[in-house]
Amino acid sequence: MTKRPRVLPVVATLLIALGLSACGDDPEPGDPSWADGSPKPAATAEAAPPEAPQEAPPSAPRTPSESPSTPPFTMPTKAAGTPAARKVVDAFKAAGLKVTNLRNRTVDCGPDGAGTGCAELLVTDAVKVYVFPTEANATNQTDIWGADAYRRGAVVLSYLGTKTSEAERKRYNDTLATLG
């Protein structure tokens, strides 16, 4: 048997004691003041007219992630001179690289998705093409992904979660490098 004191019964007892002490004084049994669920005497509660509910001022509908003090999120735009994600994918296709199961996942760039802060995101089975608003953003994300990413300017290729071989990755990277 263990020699450690049993903490659970002590903690449970303390929590119960705190809960009971927070309740305060209860009315005597038979006291009619709590009969209708209000702390007012029953006669006063019946005599008082019901208050009209106050209507809230009209406002624009908010999404659950917005607060009154937070401005709405706007998607960043790609830097001038940066190729669009679609142009990168088209270059891959022209080079004979796989672009199967192409999906536009730009919505995942925002705060409700992956939150990477990209301006565009196209995903294939072999590679994900991220276009960031600046080279600094792209560099930061490439540093996070490490060896599973390749950056050229503000465009990042991610191989996370893919089965793309090293030789194929080099072909994708080289194709992106030609778009410069």
Secondary structure by P-SEA (a helix, b strand, c coil): ccccccaaaaaaaaaaaaaaaacccccccccccccccccccaaaaaaccccccccccccccccccccccccbbbbbbcccccccaaaaaaaaaaaccccccccccccccccccccccccbbbbcccbbbbbcccaaaaaaaaaaacccccccccbbbbcccccccaaaaaaaaaaaaaac
